[in-house]
Amino acid sequence: NGIKTIDISEMNQLSSPVEETQRGNSRVIMLTFDDGTVDHYHDVFPILREYGFKGVFFVVTGWVGLPGYMTWDQLSEMSQAGMDIQSHSDSHRFLSELDKAGVEHELRHSKELIEEKLRIPVMAIGIPGGYYKRETVDISKRLGYRHVFTSRWGFNRTAAQMDVLKRISIRTRDGLDFYRAALEMRELYFLNRRIKNLVLTMPKRLLGPTRYAEVRRKLFAMLEANKSGW
């Protein structure tokens, strides 16, 4: 479909996706992968490399080398092959629950560690769980980050949206039609998902991210138990 995948450095050179398209250039997307799980190395990386695609991998530095997560050697191999490694904080704690000092530690330590280990510039932070305060953006810019990737639903159509970016999350159950609609930026296709996200905003705010995640895990466990006949 003539769509080009880009990394952070290439995004910094864009005016905006829409303006680039109007100039007759290829439409661009960014494929992002969070957490740094080892399946990104074994499954995602080979596919991207086979098709000449680029991926941006937001890595939790405190999880690197743990069972189920990539090692520094694997991340180095991916980086040298053209993949983009960026920060997903140091411990994946929800930044909205931390004070300024806590937020600064999470962002500073992860940035410095990736730059030290991989010898690459870290210019973007993927917010853990999508929970953050406005001051998180200010702190990230002060520490040298140029882009904050959120979990807010939507498309980034203008240059003004390149500092704090929306994303379209794609889950295992989402099929090819869903992915095609995302590539074609069909807003109406996602109306039900957007409404669901808005409805969930209130309990998330009332419970807080940690408590909400705990309640959500318990509900899913109950549903799975019922499916199993317990």
C-alpha positions in Angstrom: 0.0 0.0 0.0 3.0 2.3 -0.3 3.2 2.9 3.5 6.6 3.4 5.0 7.6 2.5 8.6 9.8 5.1 10.4 11.8 5.4 13.6 12.2 8.3 16.0 15.0 10.0 14.1 13.0 9.9 10.9 9.9 11.3 12.6 12.0 14.2 13.8 12.5 15.2 10.2 8.8 15.2 9.3 6.6 18.2 9.3 3.5 16.0 9.8 2.2 12.7 8.4 -0.7 14.5 6.6 1.6 17.2 5.1 4.0 14.6 3.9 1.2 12.8 2.1 -0.1 16.0 0.5 3.4 16.6 -0.9 3.2 13.2 -2.6 5.5 11.4 -0.3 4.8 7.9 1.1 2.4 7.7 4.0 4.2 6.9 7.2 3.4 4.8 10.3 5.4 3.9 13.4 5.2 0.4 14.8 5.8 0.4 18.5 6.2 -2.5 20.9 6.2 -2.1 24.7 7.9 -3.7 27.7 10.9 -5.5 26.0 9.5 -9.1 26.2 11.7 -11.8 24.7 9.1 -12.6 22.0 9.9 -9.2 20.4 13.4 -10.6 19.7 12.4 -14.1 18.6 9.2 -13.3 16.7 8.8 -9.7 15.9 12.4 -8.8 15.0 12.8 -11.4 12.3 9.6 -10.5 10.6 10.4 -6.8 10.6 13.9 -7.5 9.2 12.5 -9.8 6.5 10.2 -7.2 5.1 12.6 -4.2 5.6 10.4 -2.6 8.3 11.5 -0.6 11.3 10.1 -1.0 14.8 10.4 1.2 17.9 10.8 -0.9 21.1 10.1 0.7 24.4 12.1 -1.2 27.0 11.8 -1.3 30.8 15.4 -1.2 31.7 14.9 -2.9 35.1 13.5 -5.9 33.4 16.3 -6.4 30.9 17.8 -9.8 31.3 15.0 -11.2 33.5 13.3 -14.4 32.5 10.9 -13.6 29.7 12.6 -10.4 28.7 15.3 -9.4 26.2 19.0 -9.2 27.2 21.3 -6.2 26.4 23.0 -8.4 23.8 19.7 -9.0 22.1 18.8 -5.3 22.2 22.2 -4.4 20.9 21.8 -6.8 17.9 18.4 -5.3 17.1 19.7 -1.8 17.4 22.6 -2.5 15.0 20.1 -4.1 12.6 18.1 -0.8 12.4 15.5 -1.2 15.2 14.9 1.7 17.5 15.3 1.1 21.2 13.7 3.7 23.5 12.7 4.1 27.1 9.6 2.6 28.8 10.8 3.7 32.3 13.1 1.9 34.7 10.5 -0.3 36.6 7.2 0.2 34.8 5.7 1.9 37.9 2.7 4.1 37.0 4.1 7.6 36.7 0.8 9.2 37.8 1.3 7.7 41.3 4.8 9.0 41.8 6.1 12.3 43.0 8.3 14.5 40.9 11.5 12.9 42.2 10.1 9.4 41.5 9.1 10.3 37.9 12.5 11.9 37.3 14.3 8.8 38.5 12.3 6.5 36.3 12.9 8.6 33.2 16.5 9.6 33.9 17.9 6.2 34.9 16.3 4.4 32.0 17.5 6.9 29.5 21.0 7.0 30.8 21.2 3.2 31.0 20.1 2.6 27.4 22.4 5.2 26.1 25.3 3.7 28.1 24.7 0.1 27.1 23.7 0.6 23.4 25.5 3.8 22.6 22.4 5.4 21.0 20.4 8.5 21.7 17.2 8.0 23.6 14.7 10.6 22.5 11.3 9.1 23.4 9.5 7.7 26.4 6.6 5.3 26.2 4.4 5.9 29.3 3.9 2.7 31.3 0.2 1.9 31.2 -0.5 5.3 29.7 -0.9 6.9 33.1 0.8 10.3 33.6 0.4 13.9 34.7 1.1 17.0 32.8 4.3 17.5 34.8 5.5 14.2 33.4 5.8 15.8 30.0 7.6 18.8 31.4 10.1 16.5 33.3 10.7 14.4 30.2 11.6 17.5 28.1 13.9 18.8 30.8 15.7 15.4 30.8 16.2 15.5 27.0 13.2 13.5 25.7 11.7 15.0 22.6 8.6 12.7 22.4 6.1 11.3 24.9 4.1 8.3 23.6 0.8 7.8 25.4 -1.9 5.2 25.3 -4.5 7.8 24.3 -6.5 6.6 21.3 -6.2 8.5 18.0 -4.1 9.5 15.0 -1.3 12.1 14.9 -2.2 14.3 12.0 -0.4 17.6 12.7 3.2 18.6 13.6 1.8 20.0 16.9 0.9 16.4 17.9 4.4 15.1 17.6 5.5 16.0 21.1 2.8 14.0 22.9 1.6 11.3 20.6 -1.5 9.2 20.5 -1.4 5.5 19.6 -3.7 2.8 18.2 -3.3 -0.3 20.4 -3.6 -3.6 18.5 -4.3 -6.7 20.5 -4.2 -10.4 19.7 -7.9 -10.6 19.0 -7.8 -7.7 16.6 -7.9 -9.0 13.0 -6.7 -7.8 9.7 -9.7 -5.5 9.1 -8.9 -3.7 12.3 -5.3 -3.2 11.3 -6.3 -2.1 7.8 -8.7 0.5 9.3 -5.8 1.8 11.4 -3.6 2.2 8.4 -6.3 4.0 6.5 -7.0 6.2 9.5 -10.8 5.4 9.5 -12.0 7.2 12.6 -15.6 5.8 12.5 -14.3 2.2 12.5 -12.9 2.8 16.0 -16.0 4.6 17.4 -17.0 1.6 19.6 -13.5 1.2 21.0 -13.2 4.9 21.7 -16.5 5.0 23.5 -15.4 2.0 25.6 -12.2 3.7 26.5 -14.1 6.9 27.6 -16.4 4.8 29.7 -13.5 3.2 31.5 -11.9 6.5 32.2 -14.0 7.2 35.3 -13.3 3.9 37.2 -9.6 4.3 36.3 -9.6 7.8 37.9 -11.6 6.7 40.9 -9.6 3.6 41.7 -6.2 4.8 40.5 -4.1 2.7 38.0 -2.7 0.2 40.5 -6.1 -0.6 42.1 -7.8 -0.6 38.7 -5.3 -3.1 37.3 -5.8 -5.3 40.4 -9.6 -5.3 40.1 -9.3 -6.0 36.3 -7.0 -9.0 36.9 -9.5 -10.5 39.4 -12.4 -10.0 37.1 -10.6 -11.7 34.2 -9.6 -14.6 36.5 -13.2 -15.0 37.6 -14.4 -15.1 33.9 -11.7 -17.6 33.0 -12.7 -19.8 36.0 -16.3 -19.7 34.9 -15.3 -20.7 31.3 -13.5 -23.7 32.8 -16.5 -24.9 34.7 -15.4 -24.0 38.2 
